[in-house]
């Protein structure tokens, strides 16, 4: 089975059949919480959606889903970056990122700085450049895919919680 976003909703593809399983539309980003559940932001909140035919459960108010870190959903609410415990719903405020926050993964924030893509500890601390220069990015389940064109050459890399690796 595969899960993704199509037509603005959560779609489950299984045995060649696609089924819309979310009751919300306008979804542009989702994260796998575990093998049975996805998390997405819609209608001013973050939601847990079982991959079975079940109703999504509202977890908390949120403006944007940033990622999953262990048992916490990381979201923006206004100017606050929050980690919300999935089981209890408890919230804790996280330190501000050093630049544009792209994704949270494995205890780090992947951020865009003026001089490249960097990793910054989620608990706070300095950001460390892992891909110098200007890169275009898109989200992937295991990190952030990055690419750029230099002359006739296209470079690609994946940024994960441990650093950046070139993609051939």
MOJOVEN-V268469 format. One line per field, one symbol per residue. burial: I if it has 24 or more other C-alpha atoms within 12 Angstrom, else O. Layout:
BEGIN
burial = ???
END
This chain:
BEGIN
burial = OOIIIOOOIIIIOOOOOOIIIIIIOOIOIIIIIOOOIIIIIIOOIIIIIIIOOOOIIIIIIIIIIIIIIOOIIIIIIOOOIIIIOIOOOOIOIIIIIIIOIIIIIIIIIIIIIOOIIIIIIIOOOOIIIIIOOOIOIOIOIOIIIIIOOOOOOOOIIIIIIOIIOOOO
END
